[in-house]
Amino acid sequence: MDTRENQLAKSDAASGYFRRALLVSVFFPLAAAFGQQTSPHLLDLSLEELGAVKVDSVFAASKFSEKVTDAPSSVSIVTRQEIQQFGWRTLAEIIRSVRGFDITYDRNYTYIGVRGFNRVGDYGSKTLLLVDGHRMNDLVFDSTFIGTEGFLDVDTIERVEFIRGPGSALYGGNAFFGVISITTRSGADVRGVEAVASYGSFDTRSGRLTFGKKFSNGLEFMLSGTDYASDGPARLYFPEFDTPENNHGIAYRADGDRAWNLFGSLSYHDFTLRGGYVSREKDVPTGSFGSRPNDLNNTLDDRGFIELAYAHTTENGWALSGRASYDIYHYQSYVEYPLEKGGKYVNNDSADARWWGFEAGASHEFFNRFRFSMGVEFRRSIDLKQANYDEKPRYVYADVTDEQEVFGAYVDGNFQITKWLKAVGGLRYDHYNSFGETVNPRFGLIVEPLKDTSLKLLYGEAFRAPNSYELAYNSLAFIGNPTLQPERIRTTELVAEHYFDAHWRAAASVFQNDIIALITSRMDAGGAATSINGGDARVRGTELEVEGKWGGGTLLRASYTRHLSEDSETGKELENSPRDSFRAQGAFPIFGEKLSAGLELLYQSDRFTARRDRTGDTWLVNATLLSRELRPGLEISASIYNLLDDHYRVPGGSEHKQDRLEQDGRTFRLKLSYRF
Amino acid sequence: MRAFYRTHILTALALFTGSSAARAESEASVKAAYLFNFAKLVEWPSSAFSSGKAPLVIGVMGREAVGDELARACASATAGGHPVEVRRVSMSEVRDCHLVYVPESERGDGAIAAAQGAPVLVVGEGENFARRGGALAFVKDSGTLKFDANPAAAARNGLTVSAKLLRVARTVVPK
């Protein structure tokens, strides 16, 4: 036996490194790697070859910048260039362009669905939304605002990172199906003034002014404001309301939408002061919550935050970060109902939340092989109120005060064992004043078996904590449940990524999501609704994507996803869960920079509605012509959305009489932008 | 027997380790490789070196990872017969370098001004750096890293950018 081992050792003796690795690795496999250096072969590449090397990097997957292929998740990145090229108007339109993500618009809010899961009434709460690292999910409903109620004008976005899979091991609550992380444009990027005006279907008009600059002393600022208004379709027909007293189902001029937002950042060396505010008022035409389509029904949502963030890299390579923030969320809805004896009364529903938060983190790479990160987070409500009352005659149904306090701490690390094998792992502890503690881990192995190929085997757990609405709201028709536990998910995923050459890339994913103890609304014996931890579900999926990119802005991308979802109790397919989705996007220069085209095809198969009807499938084609630098500083963009005029439908939530809600047909937008 | 299999597996692993090469790289290491190439493909006047054996000094401003990558990669490298020396430098030391790399976090305009008239190649970041008088500038392009060149700016500092470098540049700023 000894002789054989010796022979084997001898056959490797050509390299002393290998022999050392062989001997040492039995006892201390980690030590072998320290001697290696990163990519000395890069020096041997020609300039042409260097120019073809991919340097795509992602931050939000591990809270430090790393190559996409090294990240312990399936990652997609959307850049500002694509947002312009495809004429996307809202974050929702960006999100639905990305493999594995979909959206549902109920003519008021837009909800994010991920990997075949978008239960109606979830408010997009199972995805964590970050703006420059700041948590955007609100404290009352956990909602993510992605439509016209979105926090940012999408033209102030530099890039959006989509991190699929459970992220609670780093981010705590809401990072259930994934994390969407937005980076805003810097002052240096804006460099001057941008003035933008746009006009589109339904008298939709919008204006934006953005200022930005970086001074030679390092001071940098960006300030942007947008004003938006839309009349919406003048007539919307809802067959469910087709009675004489409801104008034969026609909601007339009932879909108005007004929003404004301000966002700014000011940086000096390691410090950034950042803040923003959005206010949106929406007329709700759908007769939701038992109202009538032509009666008053509108919602107002205000969301804002201000924060001071710190980021510093020490002389010996420690990356330190911290932030202190103050957030507000205000929601108000007015809904008019008929009085039995004639006339009308108005019901006023509202939520008010203010909270502050602290975060600190540190990250360091040891021996060029071992990356270690840790951090803590603390969040506490200042105000957390919900109220519901009738005005004249005044009757108070709900007047609830709640509080929330969350503490979280995480450690995360990755270890480059050999040049082709990396192990990642981490866990996070969270404590909520409501239900107590939860610990969520993630592990993974990242293998690079061949040049240009990366395989990731990943496992992770995540949770969404019950929110203030589910825990504490109390009225005639809804009773909060203070004993709710978090809903949980366990995900196992295999990701494969391959770069064919400088232009083509392919990615594939196979995953299984086991969702446990979903927070679900149920009727109690007295006829009031309450939330319980009831219902498990499983989603299995396959995702395939091919992408080609060339200099000068040419892009080709196609993806296919198949998601098979199942309610564990009934064995039935989940509602609003498209089995098959297909996406294709192409951007082509026509006359160089002067004129280019962006074409997008989005297909989604038939989905079940909440009442087990079907939506029918969806075919969306969007086209944008973009002209840059026709005159210095001038940019013109013309878009047609839903070119095929597909009046597709999405499932309606329980607040709607409509089981299916028809979406807008063909619309257009013309946008003029001038920078000076 | 177990020990035998274990050894087998480890040998296989060790062989694999040697044979693989990375496909997507960190930005810092690609920049380091570019900088080394720049040092080889730009011609300095002989007066810029005290002797034929004097080092070619590459200065990196700020605390970017590019500096570490470059120092590691160039440990025993030469450019134009000169040993390459990598230093971290501040604004006041720009003129002590042959090539200075100014990351985004540092003052690009300041470095261009500081190097004016001295045989220093100033390499910076972004679309506008070369237009503002930097000799070379890194730019991102479809997930890859390219560079813009301003040979006239280099010439004002007495440097000649080789045709090979200009051929590969994404954009060459006209005079």
Interface residues (C-beta under 8 A of the other chain):
Chain A: M1 R4 E5 L8 A9 S11 D12 S15 F18 A21 L22 S25 V26 Q37 T38 S39 P40 H41 L42 L43 L45 L47 E48 L50 G51 A52 V53 K54 V55 D56 S57 E66 K67 V68 T69 D70 A188 R191 S216 N217 G218 T313 E315 T418 K419 W420 L421 E448 P449 L450 K451 D452 T453 S454 Y499 A502 K549 W550 G551 G553 L555
Chain B: M1 A3 F4 R6 T7 H8 L10 T11 L13 A14 L15 F16 T17 G18 S20 A21 A22 R23 A24 E25 S26 E27 S29 V30 A32 A33 Y34 F36 N37 L41 R63 E69 R72 A73 A77 E104 R107 D109 G110 G126 N128 K140 D141 S142 G143 T144 L145 K146 K164 L165 V168 R170
